[in-house]
């Protein structure tokens, strides 16, 4: 933050454009698309996928749902709670593959 040439207050955007305003989503999407092509990553590597991974990993490591809601800027907690469904399914997959009494699917 010290290296940023623009004065940043507590409510200022973290990612800013060349003029100091909020970074436009199209700029991040274009940059991600260019990097994806350069690195040979799949089309599914998008800013939204990074955002989703961020939230899912925070939740998996015990992150507070309200804090994650705030970080993502969700107005409704129910929007953030969708990530708990992903985490629950991942947990069930681990259970099915590791627990001796889990019902194995062929």
Secondary structure, 3 states (H helix, E strand, C coil): CCCCCCCCCCCCCCCECCCCCECCHHHHHHHHHHHHHHHCCCCCCCHHHHHHHHHHHHHHCCCCHHHHHHHHCCCCHHHHCHHHHHHHHHHHHHHHHHCCCCCCCC
